[in-house]
Amino acid sequence: MTIETKYDIGQWVWGAAHEEIWSGVITDIITYHSFGRNVIEYRVLVEQEMHFTFRESDIFPTKEELLKSL
């Protein structure tokens, strides 16, 4: 089975959490099957020290696209 991802390892992405906007680089892609569907999550290195995991729907390729979604 082939799973298509929207983002790649090494790509910079934008997101928002706890009322703050952040940017970071994708370091890992995690895929799994849950409740009959494939789930794609990304580990993102934010602020050079902290890794966070986000679903594909919660990250954006540009700050402008993130702001449009808010």
PyMOL CGO cylinders between C-alpha atoms (Angstrom):
from pymol import cmd
from pymol.cgo import CYLINDER

trace = [
    CYLINDER, 0.00, 0.00, 0.00, 1.27, 3.43, -0.94, 0.3, 1, 1, 1, 1, 1, 1,
    CYLINDER, 1.27, 3.43, -0.94, 0.45, 6.39, 1.27, 0.3, 1, 1, 1, 1, 1, 1,
    CYLINDER, 0.45, 6.39, 1.27, 0.75, 9.87, -0.25, 0.3, 1, 1, 1, 1, 1, 1,
    CYLINDER, 0.75, 9.87, -0.25, 1.89, 12.57, 2.17, 0.3, 1, 1, 1, 1, 1, 1,
    CYLINDER, 1.89, 12.57, 2.17, 1.31, 16.29, 1.75, 0.3, 1, 1, 1, 1, 1, 1,
    CYLINDER, 1.31, 16.29, 1.75, 4.68, 17.27, 3.27, 0.3, 1, 1, 1, 1, 1, 1,
    CYLINDER, 4.68, 17.27, 3.27, 8.23, 15.89, 3.20, 0.3, 1, 1, 1, 1, 1, 1,
    CYLINDER, 8.23, 15.89, 3.20, 10.99, 15.39, 5.75, 0.3, 1, 1, 1, 1, 1, 1,
    CYLINDER, 10.99, 15.39, 5.75, 13.11, 18.55, 5.87, 0.3, 1, 1, 1, 1, 1, 1,
    CYLINDER, 13.11, 18.55, 5.87, 10.24, 20.82, 4.81, 0.3, 1, 1, 1, 1, 1, 1,
    CYLINDER, 10.24, 20.82, 4.81, 9.46, 23.92, 6.89, 0.3, 1, 1, 1, 1, 1, 1,
    CYLINDER, 9.46, 23.92, 6.89, 5.83, 24.21, 7.98, 0.3, 1, 1, 1, 1, 1, 1,
    CYLINDER, 5.83, 24.21, 7.98, 3.66, 26.57, 10.04, 0.3, 1, 1, 1, 1, 1, 1,
    CYLINDER, 3.66, 26.57, 10.04, 1.06, 25.93, 12.70, 0.3, 1, 1, 1, 1, 1, 1,
    CYLINDER, 1.06, 25.93, 12.70, -0.71, 27.39, 15.71, 0.3, 1, 1, 1, 1, 1, 1,
    CYLINDER, -0.71, 27.39, 15.71, -0.96, 25.98, 19.23, 0.3, 1, 1, 1, 1, 1, 1,
    CYLINDER, -0.96, 25.98, 19.23, -1.97, 27.55, 22.53, 0.3, 1, 1, 1, 1, 1, 1,
    CYLINDER, -1.97, 27.55, 22.53, -2.70, 30.85, 20.78, 0.3, 1, 1, 1, 1, 1, 1,
    CYLINDER, -2.70, 30.85, 20.78, 0.84, 31.09, 19.38, 0.3, 1, 1, 1, 1, 1, 1,
    CYLINDER, 0.84, 31.09, 19.38, 2.01, 30.80, 15.78, 0.3, 1, 1, 1, 1, 1, 1,
    CYLINDER, 2.01, 30.80, 15.78, 5.12, 28.67, 15.25, 0.3, 1, 1, 1, 1, 1, 1,
    CYLINDER, 5.12, 28.67, 15.25, 7.28, 27.39, 12.40, 0.3, 1, 1, 1, 1, 1, 1,
    CYLINDER, 7.28, 27.39, 12.40, 9.48, 24.33, 12.33, 0.3, 1, 1, 1, 1, 1, 1,
    CYLINDER, 9.48, 24.33, 12.33, 11.02, 21.61, 10.19, 0.3, 1, 1, 1, 1, 1, 1,
    CYLINDER, 11.02, 21.61, 10.19, 9.53, 18.14, 9.68, 0.3, 1, 1, 1, 1, 1, 1,
    CYLINDER, 9.53, 18.14, 9.68, 11.87, 15.45, 11.04, 0.3, 1, 1, 1, 1, 1, 1,
    CYLINDER, 11.87, 15.45, 11.04, 9.68, 12.32, 10.84, 0.3, 1, 1, 1, 1, 1, 1,
    CYLINDER, 9.68, 12.32, 10.84, 6.49, 11.13, 9.16, 0.3, 1, 1, 1, 1, 1, 1,
    CYLINDER, 6.49, 11.13, 9.16, 4.30, 8.72, 11.12, 0.3, 1, 1, 1, 1, 1, 1,
    CYLINDER, 4.30, 8.72, 11.12, 1.53, 6.75, 9.41, 0.3, 1, 1, 1, 1, 1, 1,
    CYLINDER, 1.53, 6.75, 9.41, -0.89, 4.29, 10.96, 0.3, 1, 1, 1, 1, 1, 1,
    CYLINDER, -0.89, 4.29, 10.96, -4.32, 2.79, 10.43, 0.3, 1, 1, 1, 1, 1, 1,
    CYLINDER, -4.32, 2.79, 10.43, -7.03, 3.77, 12.91, 0.3, 1, 1, 1, 1, 1, 1,
    CYLINDER, -7.03, 3.77, 12.91, -10.77, 3.10, 12.83, 0.3, 1, 1, 1, 1, 1, 1,
    CYLINDER, -10.77, 3.10, 12.83, -10.75, 2.14, 9.17, 0.3, 1, 1, 1, 1, 1, 1,
    CYLINDER, -10.75, 2.14, 9.17, -8.66, 5.01, 7.84, 0.3, 1, 1, 1, 1, 1, 1,
    CYLINDER, -8.66, 5.01, 7.84, -5.04, 5.95, 7.36, 0.3, 1, 1, 1, 1, 1, 1,
    CYLINDER, -5.04, 5.95, 7.36, -3.70, 8.67, 9.66, 0.3, 1, 1, 1, 1, 1, 1,
    CYLINDER, -3.70, 8.67, 9.66, -0.66, 10.78, 8.79, 0.3, 1, 1, 1, 1, 1, 1,
    CYLINDER, -0.66, 10.78, 8.79, 1.20, 12.68, 11.50, 0.3, 1, 1, 1, 1, 1, 1,
    CYLINDER, 1.20, 12.68, 11.50, 4.40, 14.72, 11.35, 0.3, 1, 1, 1, 1, 1, 1,
    CYLINDER, 4.40, 14.72, 11.35, 7.05, 15.22, 14.01, 0.3, 1, 1, 1, 1, 1, 1,
    CYLINDER, 7.05, 15.22, 14.01, 8.14, 18.83, 13.81, 0.3, 1, 1, 1, 1, 1, 1,
    CYLINDER, 8.14, 18.83, 13.81, 11.25, 20.33, 15.38, 0.3, 1, 1, 1, 1, 1, 1,
    CYLINDER, 11.25, 20.33, 15.38, 10.25, 23.73, 16.78, 0.3, 1, 1, 1, 1, 1, 1,
    CYLINDER, 10.25, 23.73, 16.78, 12.74, 26.17, 18.33, 0.3, 1, 1, 1, 1, 1, 1,
    CYLINDER, 12.74, 26.17, 18.33, 15.71, 23.86, 17.64, 0.3, 1, 1, 1, 1, 1, 1,
    CYLINDER, 15.71, 23.86, 17.64, 15.05, 21.72, 20.72, 0.3, 1, 1, 1, 1, 1, 1,
    CYLINDER, 15.05, 21.72, 20.72, 11.44, 20.66, 21.03, 0.3, 1, 1, 1, 1, 1, 1,
    CYLINDER, 11.44, 20.66, 21.03, 9.69, 18.03, 18.89, 0.3, 1, 1, 1, 1, 1, 1,
    CYLINDER, 9.69, 18.03, 18.89, 5.92, 18.06, 18.59, 0.3, 1, 1, 1, 1, 1, 1,
    CYLINDER, 5.92, 18.06, 18.59, 3.60, 15.77, 16.64, 0.3, 1, 1, 1, 1, 1, 1,
    CYLINDER, 3.60, 15.77, 16.64, 0.86, 17.23, 14.47, 0.3, 1, 1, 1, 1, 1, 1,
    CYLINDER, 0.86, 17.23, 14.47, -1.76, 15.80, 12.15, 0.3, 1, 1, 1, 1, 1, 1,
    CYLINDER, -1.76, 15.80, 12.15, -1.55, 16.76, 8.51, 0.3, 1, 1, 1, 1, 1, 1,
    CYLINDER, -1.55, 16.76, 8.51, -4.64, 18.98, 8.82, 0.3, 1, 1, 1, 1, 1, 1,
    CYLINDER, -4.64, 18.98, 8.82, -2.99, 21.09, 11.55, 0.3, 1, 1, 1, 1, 1, 1,
    CYLINDER, -2.99, 21.09, 11.55, 0.09, 22.28, 9.63, 0.3, 1, 1, 1, 1, 1, 1,
    CYLINDER, 0.09, 22.28, 9.63, 0.50, 24.55, 6.63, 0.3, 1, 1, 1, 1, 1, 1,
    CYLINDER, 0.50, 24.55, 6.63, 3.26, 25.17, 4.07, 0.3, 1, 1, 1, 1, 1, 1,
    CYLINDER, 3.26, 25.17, 4.07, 3.23, 28.97, 4.52, 0.3, 1, 1, 1, 1, 1, 1,
    CYLINDER, 3.23, 28.97, 4.52, 2.35, 31.48, 7.21, 0.3, 1, 1, 1, 1, 1, 1,
    CYLINDER, 2.35, 31.48, 7.21, -0.19, 33.06, 4.85, 0.3, 1, 1, 1, 1, 1, 1,
    CYLINDER, -0.19, 33.06, 4.85, -2.11, 29.78, 4.46, 0.3, 1, 1, 1, 1, 1, 1,
    CYLINDER, -2.11, 29.78, 4.46, -2.10, 29.28, 8.24, 0.3, 1, 1, 1, 1, 1, 1,
    CYLINDER, -2.10, 29.28, 8.24, -3.51, 32.78, 8.79, 0.3, 1, 1, 1, 1, 1, 1,
    CYLINDER, -3.51, 32.78, 8.79, -6.27, 32.18, 6.20, 0.3, 1, 1, 1, 1, 1, 1,
    CYLINDER, -6.27, 32.18, 6.20, -7.34, 29.06, 8.11, 0.3, 1, 1, 1, 1, 1, 1,
    CYLINDER, -7.34, 29.06, 8.11, -7.77, 30.88, 11.44, 0.3, 1, 1, 1, 1, 1, 1,
]
cmd.load_cgo(trace, "trace")
